Amino acid sequence: MSDDTDRATIETGILVEVMRPILACRSPEVQSAALADLIAYLLAGMPPPLRPEMRAMFIQLVDDLIPQNERELFGDLGHPFTRSRQ
C-alpha cells in the first residue's frame, strides 16, 4: 500500500469509530436518513456526469463491507436471521 492509502485507511477507521456511537443510539430510520444525506452531499459536490458511476461504486463498496461488518456484529456464525434459516 502507498503512504496515501495507509493514511486514508487510518483516517477512515478514526472517522468510523467516531460516527458509530453517534449512530448507534438512533433508530434505523434516522441512521439511514442521516447517512443518505451525507452521501447526497458527497455526490452533489461531484460533476453531474460522474454521479451515477460514483453512486454505483459507493453501493458496491457498501455491499463489499457487509460481510466484514456482519462478522464484527455477530461473530463467525453471521446474522441470527441467516442462522435461523439454515
PDB file of N, CA, C and O in Angstrom, chain B, residues numbered from 101:
ATOM      1  N   MET B 101       0.835  -1.183   0.000  1.00  0.00           N
ATOM      2  CA  MET B 101       0.000   0.000   0.000  1.00  0.00           C
ATOM      3  C   MET B 101       0.881   1.249   0.000  1.00  0.00           C
ATOM      4  O   MET B 101       1.987   1.249   0.540  1.00  0.00           O
ATOM      5  N   SER B 102       0.382   2.272  -0.595  1.00  0.00           N
ATOM      6  CA  SER B 102       1.103   3.533  -0.600  1.00  0.00           C
ATOM      7  C   SER B 102       0.861   4.265   0.715  1.00  0.00           C
ATOM      8  O   SER B 102      -0.049   3.934   1.474  1.00  0.00           O
ATOM      9  N   ASP B 103       1.697   5.265   0.961  1.00  0.00           N
ATOM     10  CA  ASP B 103       1.512   6.072   2.171  1.00  0.00           C
ATOM     11  C   ASP B 103       0.152   6.757   2.170  1.00  0.00           C
ATOM     12  O   ASP B 103      -0.493   6.869   3.213  1.00  0.00           O
ATOM     13  N   ASP B 104      -0.288   7.223   0.978  1.00  0.00           N
ATOM     14  CA  ASP B 104      -1.609   7.871   0.884  1.00  0.00           C
ATOM     15  C   ASP B 104      -2.729   6.902   1.217  1.00  0.00           C
ATOM     16  O   ASP B 104      -3.689   7.264   1.898  1.00  0.00           O
ATOM     17  N   THR B 105      -2.608   5.657   0.733  1.00  0.00           N
ATOM     18  CA  THR B 105      -3.624   4.639   1.015  1.00  0.00           C
ATOM     19  C   THR B 105      -3.624   4.298   2.498  1.00  0.00           C
ATOM     20  O   THR B 105      -4.686   4.171   3.108  1.00  0.00           O
ATOM     21  N   ASP B 106      -2.438   4.150   3.079  1.00  0.00           N
ATOM     22  CA  ASP B 106      -2.342   3.868   4.511  1.00  0.00           C
ATOM     23  C   ASP B 106      -2.976   4.980   5.334  1.00  0.00           C
ATOM     24  O   ASP B 106      -3.713   4.718   6.285  1.00  0.00           O
ATOM     25  N   ARG B 107      -2.688   6.218   4.965  1.00  0.00           N
ATOM     26  CA  ARG B 107      -3.239   7.373   5.680  1.00  0.00           C
ATOM     27  C   ARG B 107      -4.756   7.411   5.559  1.00  0.00           C
ATOM     28  O   ARG B 107      -5.463   7.665   6.535  1.00  0.00           O
ATOM     29  N   ALA B 108      -5.250   7.155   4.343  1.00  0.00           N
ATOM     30  CA  ALA B 108      -6.708   7.169   4.122  1.00  0.00           C
ATOM     31  C   ALA B 108      -7.381   6.063   4.932  1.00  0.00           C
ATOM     32  O   ALA B 108      -8.463   6.269   5.482  1.00  0.00           O
ATOM     33  N   THR B 109      -6.753   4.901   5.010  1.00  0.00           N
ATOM     34  CA  THR B 109      -7.308   3.787   5.786  1.00  0.00           C
ATOM     35  C   THR B 109      -7.366   4.144   7.271  1.00  0.00           C
ATOM     36  O   THR B 109      -8.356   3.859   7.945  1.00  0.00           O
ATOM     37  N   ILE B 110      -6.324   4.754   7.764  1.00  0.00           N
ATOM     38  CA  ILE B 110      -6.301   5.167   9.180  1.00  0.00           C
ATOM     39  C   ILE B 110      -7.357   6.230   9.444  1.00  0.00           C
ATOM     40  O   ILE B 110      -8.095   6.145  10.426  1.00  0.00           O
ATOM     41  N   GLU B 111      -7.434   7.233   8.570  1.00  0.00           N
ATOM     42  CA  GLU B 111      -8.433   8.286   8.735  1.00  0.00           C
ATOM     43  C   GLU B 111      -9.845   7.726   8.681  1.00  0.00           C
ATOM     44  O   GLU B 111     -10.715   8.142   9.447  1.00  0.00           O
ATOM     45  N   THR B 112     -10.072   6.784   7.777  1.00  0.00           N
ATOM     46  CA  THR B 112     -11.396   6.158   7.663  1.00  0.00           C
ATOM     47  C   THR B 112     -11.756   5.455   8.964  1.00  0.00           C
ATOM     48  O   THR B 112     -12.866   5.614   9.473  1.00  0.00           O
ATOM     49  N   GLY B 113     -10.828   4.685   9.499  1.00  0.00           N
ATOM     50  CA  GLY B 113     -11.077   3.974  10.753  1.00  0.00           C
ATOM     51  C   GLY B 113     -11.407   4.916  11.895  1.00  0.00           C
ATOM     52  O   GLY B 113     -12.311   4.644  12.686  1.00  0.00           O
ATOM     53  N   ILE B 114     -10.677   6.027  11.987  1.00  0.00           N
ATOM     54  CA  ILE B 114     -10.937   7.012  13.047  1.00  0.00           C
ATOM     55  C   ILE B 114     -12.327   7.609  12.881  1.00  0.00           C
ATOM     56  O   ILE B 114     -13.082   7.710  13.847  1.00  0.00           O
ATOM     57  N   LEU B 115     -12.665   8.006  11.656  1.00  0.00           N
ATOM     58  CA  LEU B 115     -13.968   8.618  11.410  1.00  0.00           C
ATOM     59  C   LEU B 115     -15.109   7.643  11.707  1.00  0.00           C
ATOM     60  O   LEU B 115     -16.120   8.025  12.296  1.00  0.00           O
ATOM     61  N   VAL B 116     -14.946   6.401  11.302  1.00  0.00           N
ATOM     62  CA  VAL B 116     -15.981   5.386  11.564  1.00  0.00           C
ATOM     63  C   VAL B 116     -16.160   5.193  13.070  1.00  0.00           C
ATOM     64  O   VAL B 116     -17.289   5.097  13.551  1.00  0.00           O
ATOM     65  N   GLU B 117     -15.062   5.136  13.812  1.00  0.00           N
ATOM     66  CA  GLU B 117     -15.163   4.932  15.258  1.00  0.00           C
ATOM     67  C   GLU B 117     -15.815   6.126  15.961  1.00  0.00           C
ATOM     68  O   GLU B 117     -16.464   5.952  16.992  1.00  0.00           O
ATOM     69  N   VAL B 118     -15.651   7.325  15.421  1.00  0.00           N
ATOM     70  CA  VAL B 118     -16.321   8.495  15.986  1.00  0.00           C
ATOM     71  C   VAL B 118     -17.813   8.458  15.668  1.00  0.00           C
ATOM     72  O   VAL B 118     -18.642   8.786  16.517  1.00  0.00           O
ATOM     73  N   MET B 119     -18.152   8.055  14.438  1.00  0.00           N
ATOM     74  CA  MET B 119     -19.549   8.092  13.996  1.00  0.00           C
ATOM     75  C   MET B 119     -20.391   6.947  14.549  1.00  0.00           C
ATOM     76  O   MET B 119     -21.579   7.140  14.805  1.00  0.00           O
ATOM     77  N   ARG B 120     -19.818   5.771  14.738  1.00  0.00           N
ATOM     78  CA  ARG B 120     -20.609   4.613  15.188  1.00  0.00           C
ATOM     79  C   ARG B 120     -21.402   4.878  16.464  1.00  0.00           C
ATOM     80  O   ARG B 120     -22.600   4.597  16.494  1.00  0.00           O
ATOM     81  N   PRO B 121     -20.782   5.408  17.521  1.00  0.00           N
ATOM     82  CA  PRO B 121     -21.574   5.635  18.738  1.00  0.00           C
ATOM     83  C   PRO B 121     -22.667   6.686  18.547  1.00  0.00           C
ATOM     84  O   PRO B 121     -23.717   6.610  19.186  1.00  0.00           O
ATOM     85  N   ILE B 122     -22.432   7.649  17.686  1.00  0.00           N
ATOM     86  CA  ILE B 122     -23.444   8.668  17.420  1.00  0.00           C
ATOM     87  C   ILE B 122     -24.652   8.035  16.740  1.00  0.00           C
ATOM     88  O   ILE B 122     -25.795   8.350  17.072  1.00  0.00           O
ATOM     89  N   LEU B 123     -24.398   7.153  15.802  1.00  0.00           N
ATOM     90  CA  LEU B 123     -25.488   6.497  15.075  1.00  0.00           C
ATOM     91  C   LEU B 123     -26.136   5.378  15.882  1.00  0.00           C
ATOM     92  O   LEU B 123     -27.332   5.124  15.738  1.00  0.00           O
ATOM     93  N   ALA B 124     -25.368   4.714  16.720  1.00  0.00           N
ATOM     94  CA  ALA B 124     -25.842   3.513  17.408  1.00  0.00           C
ATOM     95  C   ALA B 124     -27.069   3.752  18.275  1.00  0.00           C
ATOM     96  O   ALA B 124     -27.899   2.856  18.428  1.00  0.00           O
ATOM     97  N   CYS B 125     -27.196   4.931  18.837  1.00  0.00           N
ATOM     98  CA  CYS B 125     -28.331   5.185  19.736  1.00  0.00           C
ATOM     99  C   CYS B 125     -29.538   5.740  18.983  1.00  0.00           C
ATOM    100  O   CYS B 125     -30.490   6.209  19.606  1.00  0.00           O
ATOM    101  N   ARG B 126     -29.512   5.692  17.662  1.00  0.00           N
ATOM    102  CA  ARG B 126     -30.617   6.191  16.835  1.00  0.00           C
ATOM    103  C   ARG B 126     -31.338   5.015  16.172  1.00  0.00           C
ATOM    104  O   ARG B 126     -30.785   3.923  16.043  1.00  0.00           O
ATOM    105  N   SER B 127     -32.559   5.255  15.763  1.00  0.00           N
ATOM    106  CA  SER B 127     -33.331   4.210  15.075  1.00  0.00           C
ATOM    107  C   SER B 127     -32.736   3.958  13.689  1.00  0.00           C
ATOM    108  O   SER B 127     -32.037   4.818  13.153  1.00  0.00           O
ATOM    109  N   PRO B 128     -33.006   2.793  13.107  1.00  0.00           N
ATOM    110  CA  PRO B 128     -32.531   2.518  11.747  1.00  0.00           C
ATOM    111  C   PRO B 128     -33.008   3.563  10.737  1.00  0.00           C
ATOM    112  O   PRO B 128     -32.291   3.896   9.793  1.00  0.00           O
ATOM    113  N   GLU B 129     -34.214   4.073  10.943  1.00  0.00           N
ATOM    114  CA  GLU B 129     -34.742   5.081  10.014  1.00  0.00           C
ATOM    115  C   GLU B 129     -33.922   6.371  10.071  1.00  0.00           C
ATOM    116  O   GLU B 129     -33.617   6.970   9.039  1.00  0.00           O
ATOM    117  N   VAL B 130     -33.568   6.791  11.289  1.00  0.00           N
ATOM    118  CA  VAL B 130     -32.774   8.010  11.456  1.00  0.00           C
ATOM    119  C   VAL B 130     -31.352   7.782  10.955  1.00  0.00           C
ATOM    120  O   VAL B 130     -30.777   8.647  10.293  1.00  0.00           O
ATOM    121  N   GLN B 131     -30.787   6.625  11.269  1.00  0.00           N
ATOM    122  CA  GLN B 131     -29.443   6.302  10.767  1.00  0.00           C
ATOM    123  C   GLN B 131     -29.415   6.355   9.238  1.00  0.00           C
ATOM    124  O   GLN B 131     -28.523   6.963   8.648  1.00  0.00           O
ATOM    125  N   SER B 132     -30.390   5.719   8.611  1.00  0.00           N
ATOM    126  CA  SER B 132     -30.451   5.677   7.150  1.00  0.00           C
ATOM    127  C   SER B 132     -30.591   7.064   6.552  1.00  0.00           C
ATOM    128  O   SER B 132     -29.921   7.398   5.575  1.00  0.00           O
ATOM    129  N   ALA B 133     -31.461   7.869   7.141  1.00  0.00           N
ATOM    130  CA  ALA B 133     -31.681   9.221   6.618  1.00  0.00           C
ATOM    131  C   ALA B 133     -30.422  10.076   6.758  1.00  0.00           C
ATOM    132  O   ALA B 133     -30.073  10.822   5.843  1.00  0.00           O
ATOM    133  N   ALA B 134     -29.742   9.969   7.898  1.00  0.00           N
ATOM    134  CA  ALA B 134     -28.526  10.748   8.120  1.00  0.00           C
ATOM    135  C   ALA B 134     -27.431  10.332   7.140  1.00  0.00           C
ATOM    136  O   ALA B 134     -26.764  11.184   6.553  1.00  0.00           O
ATOM    137  N   LEU B 135     -27.245   9.031   6.966  1.00  0.00           N
ATOM    138  CA  LEU B 135     -26.218   8.554   6.035  1.00  0.00           C
ATOM    139  C   LEU B 135     -26.567   8.917   4.596  1.00  0.00           C
ATOM    140  O   LEU B 135     -25.688   9.282   3.816  1.00  0.00           O
ATOM    141  N   ALA B 136     -27.842   8.818   4.246  1.00  0.00           N
ATOM    142  CA  ALA B 136     -28.272   9.199   2.895  1.00  0.00           C
ATOM    143  C   ALA B 136     -27.997  10.674   2.632  1.00  0.00           C
ATOM    144  O   ALA B 136     -27.563  11.047   1.542  1.00  0.00           O
ATOM    145  N   ASP B 137     -28.250  11.505   3.631  1.00  0.00           N
ATOM    146  CA  ASP B 137     -27.994  12.929   3.479  1.00  0.00           C
ATOM    147  C   ASP B 137     -26.506  13.200   3.279  1.00  0.00           C
ATOM    148  O   ASP B 137     -26.137  14.027   2.445  1.00  0.00           O
ATOM    149  N   LEU B 138     -25.656  12.519   4.027  1.00  0.00           N
ATOM    150  CA  LEU B 138     -24.211  12.688   3.864  1.00  0.00           C
ATOM    151  C   LEU B 138     -23.739  12.224   2.488  1.00  0.00           C
ATOM    152  O   LEU B 138     -22.894  12.875   1.873  1.00  0.00           O
ATOM    153  N   ILE B 139     -24.274  11.114   2.003  1.00  0.00           N
ATOM    154  CA  ILE B 139     -23.887  10.623   0.680  1.00  0.00           C
ATOM    155  C   ILE B 139     -24.396  11.563  -0.405  1.00  0.00           C
ATOM    156  O   ILE B 139     -23.697  11.811  -1.387  1.00  0.00           O
ATOM    157  N   ALA B 140     -25.605  12.085  -0.239  1.00  0.00           N
ATOM    158  CA  ALA B 140     -26.128  13.048  -1.205  1.00  0.00           C
ATOM    159  C   ALA B 140     -25.250  14.292  -1.243  1.00  0.00           C
ATOM    160  O   ALA B 140     -25.014  14.853  -2.314  1.00  0.00           O
ATOM    161  N   TYR B 141     -24.769  14.722  -0.097  1.00  0.00           N
ATOM    162  CA  TYR B 141     -23.876  15.878  -0.009  1.00  0.00           C
ATOM    163  C   TYR B 141     -22.577  15.587  -0.766  1.00  0.00           C
ATOM    164  O   TYR B 141     -22.085  16.423  -1.524  1.00  0.00           O
ATOM    165  N   LEU B 142     -22.034  14.392  -0.546  1.00  0.00           N
ATOM    166  CA  LEU B 142     -20.820  13.981  -1.250  1.00  0.00           C
ATOM    167  C   LEU B 142     -21.034  13.984  -2.761  1.00  0.00           C
ATOM    168  O   LEU B 142     -20.227  14.537  -3.508  1.00  0.00           O
ATOM    169  N   LEU B 143     -22.121  13.365  -3.205  1.00  0.00           N
ATOM    170  CA  LEU B 143     -22.397  13.274  -4.639  1.00  0.00           C
ATOM    171  C   LEU B 143     -22.718  14.635  -5.250  1.00  0.00           C
ATOM    172  O   LEU B 143     -22.374  14.886  -6.405  1.00  0.00           O
ATOM    173  N   ALA B 144     -23.366  15.507  -4.501  1.00  0.00           N
ATOM    174  CA  ALA B 144     -23.703  16.841  -5.014  1.00  0.00           C
ATOM    175  C   ALA B 144     -22.450  17.643  -5.346  1.00  0.00           C
ATOM    176  O   ALA B 144     -22.480  18.514  -6.215  1.00  0.00           O
ATOM    177  N   GLY B 145     -21.357  17.354  -4.660  1.00  0.00           N
ATOM    178  CA  GLY B 145     -20.109  18.054  -4.914  1.00  0.00           C
ATOM    179  C   GLY B 145     -19.359  17.552  -6.135  1.00  0.00           C
ATOM    180  O   GLY B 145     -18.352  18.138  -6.532  1.00  0.00           O
ATOM    181  N   MET B 146     -19.838  16.480  -6.725  1.00  0.00           N
ATOM    182  CA  MET B 146     -19.196  15.905  -7.911  1.00  0.00           C
ATOM    183  C   MET B 146     -19.881  16.402  -9.173  1.00  0.00           C
ATOM    184  O   MET B 146     -21.060  16.754  -9.144  1.00  0.00           O
ATOM    185  N   PRO B 147     -19.148  16.433 -10.285  1.00  0.00           N
ATOM    186  CA  PRO B 147     -19.783  16.821 -11.546  1.00  0.00           C
ATOM    187  C   PRO B 147     -20.950  15.869 -11.859  1.00  0.00           C
ATOM    188  O   PRO B 147     -20.797  14.654 -11.735  1.00  0.00           O
ATOM    189  N   PRO B 148     -22.106  16.403 -12.261  1.00  0.00           N
ATOM    190  CA  PRO B 148     -23.275  15.560 -12.524  1.00  0.00           C
ATOM    191  C   PRO B 148     -23.003  14.347 -13.420  1.00  0.00           C
ATOM    192  O   PRO B 148     -23.559  13.284 -13.144  1.00  0.00           O
ATOM    193  N   PRO B 149     -22.189  14.435 -14.470  1.00  0.00           N
ATOM    194  CA  PRO B 149     -21.968  13.240 -15.287  1.00  0.00           C
ATOM    195  C   PRO B 149     -21.275  12.089 -14.544  1.00  0.00           C
ATOM    196  O   PRO B 149     -21.394  10.930 -14.943  1.00  0.00           O
ATOM    197  N   LEU B 150     -20.556  12.409 -13.468  1.00  0.00           N
ATOM    198  CA  LEU B 150     -19.851  11.364 -12.711  1.00  0.00           C
ATOM    199  C   LEU B 150     -20.705  10.723 -11.622  1.00  0.00           C
ATOM    200  O   LEU B 150     -20.355   9.660 -11.108  1.00  0.00           O
ATOM    201  N   ARG B 151     -21.802  11.347 -11.273  1.00  0.00           N
ATOM    202  CA  ARG B 151     -22.595  10.888 -10.133  1.00  0.00           C
ATOM    203  C   ARG B 151     -23.120   9.456 -10.256  1.00  0.00           C
ATOM    204  O   ARG B 151     -23.026   8.705  -9.285  1.00  0.00           O
ATOM    205  N   PRO B 152     -23.667   9.043 -11.403  1.00  0.00           N
ATOM    206  CA  PRO B 152     -24.156   7.655 -11.470  1.00  0.00           C
ATOM    207  C   PRO B 152     -23.047   6.621 -11.233  1.00  0.00           C
ATOM    208  O   PRO B 152     -23.256   5.634 -10.528  1.00  0.00           O
ATOM    209  N   GLU B 153     -21.882   6.852 -11.817  1.00  0.00           N
ATOM    210  CA  GLU B 153     -20.773   5.918 -11.631  1.00  0.00           C
ATOM    211  C   GLU B 153     -20.295   5.917 -10.179  1.00  0.00           C
ATOM    212  O   GLU B 153     -20.037   4.856  -9.611  1.00  0.00           O
ATOM    213  N   MET B 154     -20.179   7.088  -9.587  1.00  0.00           N
ATOM    214  CA  MET B 154     -19.733   7.179  -8.200  1.00  0.00           C
ATOM    215  C   MET B 154     -20.751   6.565  -7.241  1.00  0.00           C
ATOM    216  O   MET B 154     -20.376   5.928  -6.257  1.00  0.00           O
ATOM    217  N   ARG B 155     -22.042   6.759  -7.530  1.00  0.00           N
ATOM    218  CA  ARG B 155     -23.089   6.147  -6.703  1.00  0.00           C
ATOM    219  C   ARG B 155     -22.995   4.624  -6.795  1.00  0.00           C
ATOM    220  O   ARG B 155     -23.117   3.930  -5.785  1.00  0.00           O
ATOM    221  N   ALA B 156     -22.780   4.108  -8.001  1.00  0.00           N
ATOM    222  CA  ALA B 156     -22.650   2.662  -8.183  1.00  0.00           C
ATOM    223  C   ALA B 156     -21.417   2.129  -7.450  1.00  0.00           C
ATOM    224  O   ALA B 156     -21.468   1.062  -6.838  1.00  0.00           O
ATOM    225  N   MET B 157     -20.317   2.869  -7.514  1.00  0.00           N
ATOM    226  CA  MET B 157     -19.105   2.449  -6.802  1.00  0.00           C
ATOM    227  C   MET B 157     -19.332   2.453  -5.293  1.00  0.00           C
ATOM    228  O   MET B 157     -18.842   1.578  -4.580  1.00  0.00           O
ATOM    229  N   PHE B 158     -20.075   3.440  -4.818  1.00  0.00           N
ATOM    230  CA  PHE B 158     -20.382   3.528  -3.395  1.00  0.00           C
ATOM    231  C   PHE B 158     -21.207   2.324  -2.943  1.00  0.00           C
ATOM    232  O   PHE B 158     -20.901   1.694  -1.930  1.00  0.00           O
ATOM    233  N   ILE B 159     -22.245   2.017  -3.697  1.00  0.00           N
ATOM    234  CA  ILE B 159     -23.108   0.875  -3.346  1.00  0.00           C
ATOM    235  C   ILE B 159     -22.318  -0.425  -3.387  1.00  0.00           C
ATOM    236  O   ILE B 159     -22.526  -1.298  -2.544  1.00  0.00           O
ATOM    237  N   GLN B 160     -21.415  -0.569  -4.352  1.00  0.00           N
ATOM    238  CA  GLN B 160     -20.570  -1.763  -4.418  1.00  0.00           C
ATOM    239  C   GLN B 160     -19.675  -1.854  -3.181  1.00  0.00           C
ATOM    240  O   GLN B 160     -19.500  -2.934  -2.618  1.00  0.00           O
ATOM    241  N   LEU B 161     -19.115  -0.731  -2.764  1.00  0.00           N
ATOM    242  CA  LEU B 161     -18.285  -0.715  -1.564  1.00  0.00           C
ATOM    243  C   LEU B 161     -19.105  -1.109  -0.339  1.00  0.00           C
ATOM    244  O   LEU B 161     -18.637  -1.886   0.493  1.00  0.00           O
ATOM    245  N   VAL B 162     -20.314  -0.585  -0.222  1.00  0.00           N
ATOM    246  CA  VAL B 162     -21.198  -0.963   0.886  1.00  0.00           C
ATOM    247  C   VAL B 162     -21.435  -2.480   0.870  1.00  0.00           C
ATOM    248  O   VAL B 162     -21.311  -3.143   1.900  1.00  0.00           O
ATOM    249  N   ASP B 163     -21.774  -3.017  -0.294  1.00  0.00           N
ATOM    250  CA  ASP B 163     -22.016  -4.460  -0.411  1.00  0.00           C
ATOM    251  C   ASP B 163     -20.781  -5.263  -0.025  1.00  0.00           C
ATOM    252  O   ASP B 163     -20.889  -6.304   0.623  1.00  0.00           O
ATOM    253  N   ASP B 164     -19.613  -4.782  -0.422  1.00  0.00           N
ATOM    254  CA  ASP B 164     -18.364  -5.483  -0.103  1.00  0.00           C
ATOM    255  C   ASP B 164     -18.056  -5.454   1.394  1.00  0.00           C
ATOM    256  O   ASP B 164     -17.430  -6.377   1.914  1.00  0.00           O
ATOM    257  N   LEU B 165     -18.487  -4.408   2.085  1.00  0.00           N
ATOM    258  CA  LEU B 165     -18.197  -4.264   3.514  1.00  0.00           C
ATOM    259  C   LEU B 165     -19.196  -4.985   4.422  1.00  0.00           C
ATOM    260  O   LEU B 165     -18.916  -5.174   5.606  1.00  0.00           O
ATOM    261  N   ILE B 166     -20.332  -5.383   3.904  1.00  0.00           N
ATOM    262  CA  ILE B 166     -21.359  -6.028   4.747  1.00  0.00           C
ATOM    263  C   ILE B 166     -20.841  -7.296   5.422  1.00  0.00           C
ATOM    264  O   ILE B 166     -21.033  -7.427   6.631  1.00  0.00           O
ATOM    265  N   PRO B 167     -20.196  -8.242   4.728  1.00  0.00           N
ATOM    266  CA  PRO B 167     -19.741  -9.459   5.425  1.00  0.00           C
ATOM    267  C   PRO B 167     -18.784  -9.167   6.587  1.00  0.00           C
ATOM    268  O   PRO B 167     -18.906  -9.771   7.653  1.00  0.00           O
ATOM    269  N   GLN B 168     -17.850  -8.263   6.391  1.00  0.00           N
ATOM    270  CA  GLN B 168     -16.901  -7.902   7.444  1.00  0.00           C
ATOM    271  C   GLN B 168     -17.634  -7.304   8.644  1.00  0.00           C
ATOM    272  O   GLN B 168     -17.343  -7.657   9.787  1.00  0.00           O
ATOM    273  N   ASN B 169     -18.562  -6.421   8.396  1.00  0.00           N
ATOM    274  CA  ASN B 169     -19.300  -5.792   9.486  1.00  0.00           C
ATOM    275  C   ASN B 169     -20.247  -6.769  10.170  1.00  0.00           C
ATOM    276  O   ASN B 169     -20.460  -6.691  11.380  1.00  0.00           O
ATOM    277  N   GLU B 170     -20.810  -7.685   9.398  1.00  0.00           N
ATOM    278  CA  GLU B 170     -21.674  -8.702   9.996  1.00  0.00           C
ATOM    279  C   GLU B 170     -20.869  -9.580  10.952  1.00  0.00           C
ATOM    280  O   GLU B 170     -21.352  -9.927  12.029  1.00  0.00           O
ATOM    281  N   ARG B 171     -19.642  -9.940  10.563  1.00  0.00           N
ATOM    282  CA  ARG B 171     -18.786 -10.731  11.456  1.00  0.00           C
ATOM    283  C   ARG B 171     -18.457  -9.939  12.731  1.00  0.00           C
ATOM    284  O   ARG B 171     -18.432 -10.504  13.824  1.00  0.00           O
ATOM    285  N   GLU B 172     -18.207  -8.632  12.588  1.00  0.00           N
ATOM    286  CA  GLU B 172     -17.918  -7.807  13.765  1.00  0.00           C
ATOM    287  C   GLU B 172     -19.119  -7.756  14.710  1.00  0.00           C
ATOM    288  O   GLU B 172     -18.956  -7.783  15.930  1.00  0.00           O
ATOM    289  N   LEU B 173     -20.308  -7.684  14.152  1.00  0.00           N
ATOM    290  CA  LEU B 173     -21.518  -7.591  14.972  1.00  0.00           C
ATOM    291  C   LEU B 173     -21.931  -8.925  15.577  1.00  0.00           C
ATOM    292  O   LEU B 173     -22.335  -8.981  16.739  1.00  0.00           O
ATOM    293  N   PHE B 174     -21.833 -10.012  14.789  1.00  0.00           N
ATOM    294  CA  PHE B 174     -22.438 -11.277  15.195  1.00  0.00           C
ATOM    295  C   PHE B 174     -21.474 -12.450  15.281  1.00  0.00           C
ATOM    296  O   PHE B 174     -21.893 -13.563  15.598  1.00  0.00           O
ATOM    297  N   GLY B 175     -20.196 -12.226  15.007  1.00  0.00           N
ATOM    298  CA  GLY B 175     -19.226 -13.316  15.054  1.00  0.00           C
ATOM    299  C   GLY B 175     -19.232 -14.130  13.770  1.00  0.00           C
ATOM    300  O   GLY B 175     -19.927 -13.801  12.808  1.00  0.00           O
ATOM    301  N   ASP B 176     -18.454 -15.185  13.775  1.00  0.00           N
ATOM    302  CA  ASP B 176     -18.269 -16.000  12.565  1.00  0.00           C
ATOM    303  C   ASP B 176     -19.530 -16.714  12.104  1.00  0.00           C
ATOM    304  O   ASP B 176     -19.621 -17.121  10.946  1.00  0.00           O
ATOM    305  N   LEU B 177     -20.504 -16.873  12.997  1.00  0.00           N
ATOM    306  CA  LEU B 177     -21.735 -17.568  12.602  1.00  0.00           C
ATOM    307  C   LEU B 177     -22.664 -16.672  11.780  1.00  0.00           C
ATOM    308  O   LEU B 177     -23.619 -17.159  11.174  1.00  0.00           O
ATOM    309  N   GLY B 178     -22.391 -15.384  11.760  1.00  0.00           N
ATOM    310  CA  GLY B 178     -23.198 -14.479  10.945  1.00  0.00           C
ATOM    311  C   GLY B 178     -24.455 -13.998  11.641  1.00  0.00           C
ATOM    312  O   GLY B 178     -24.663 -14.228  12.832  1.00  0.00           O
ATOM    313  N   HIS B 179     -25.275 -13.330  10.871  1.00  0.00           N
ATOM    314  CA  HIS B 179     -26.508 -12.728  11.370  1.00  0.00           C
ATOM    315  C   HIS B 179     -27.464 -13.815  11.880  1.00  0.00           C
ATOM    316  O   HIS B 179     -27.606 -14.853  11.233  1.00  0.00           O
ATOM    317  N   PRO B 180     -28.119 -13.596  13.021  1.00  0.00           N
ATOM    318  CA  PRO B 180     -29.048 -14.586  13.558  1.00  0.00           C
ATOM    319  C   PRO B 180     -30.151 -14.970  12.573  1.00  0.00           C
ATOM    320  O   PRO B 180     -30.583 -16.123  12.563  1.00  0.00           O
ATOM    321  N   PHE B 181     -30.607 -14.051  11.762  1.00  0.00           N
ATOM    322  CA  PHE B 181     -31.642 -14.365  10.770  1.00  0.00           C
ATOM    323  C   PHE B 181     -31.143 -15.437   9.807  1.00  0.00           C
ATOM    324  O   PHE B 181     -31.867 -16.377   9.479  1.00  0.00           O
ATOM    325  N   THR B 182     -29.906 -15.287   9.362  1.00  0.00           N
ATOM    326  CA  THR B 182     -29.321 -16.260   8.427  1.00  0.00           C
ATOM    327  C   THR B 182     -29.172 -17.616   9.116  1.00  0.00           C
ATOM    328  O   THR B 182     -29.446 -18.653   8.512  1.00  0.00           O
ATOM    329  N   ARG B 183     -28.744 -17.610  10.365  1.00  0.00           N
ATOM    330  CA  ARG B 183     -28.583 -18.867  11.102  1.00  0.00           C
ATOM    331  C   ARG B 183     -29.909 -19.571  11.279  1.00  0.00           C
ATOM    332  O   ARG B 183     -29.961 -20.799  11.208  1.00  0.00           O
ATOM    333  N   SER B 184     -30.984 -18.834  11.507  1.00  0.00           N
ATOM    334  CA  SER B 184     -32.284 -19.448  11.733  1.00  0.00           C
ATOM    335  C   SER B 184     -32.853 -20.077  10.467  1.00  0.00           C
ATOM    336  O   SER B 184     -33.781 -20.882  10.549  1.00  0.00           O
ATOM    337  N   ARG B 185     -32.320 -19.730   9.303  1.00  0.00           N
ATOM    338  CA  ARG B 185     -32.787 -20.248   8.027  1.00  0.00           C
ATOM    339  C   ARG B 185     -32.009 -21.470   7.556  1.00  0.00           C
ATOM    340  O   ARG B 185     -32.369 -22.100   6.561  1.00  0.00           O
ATOM    341  N   GLN B 186     -30.925 -21.804   8.287  1.00  0.00           N
ATOM    342  CA  GLN B 186     -30.074 -22.929   7.853  1.00  0.00           C
ATOM    343  C   GLN B 186     -30.538 -24.223   8.446  1.00  0.00           C
ATOM    344  O   GLN B 186     -29.942 -25.269   8.190  1.00  0.00           O
TER     345      GLN B 186
END
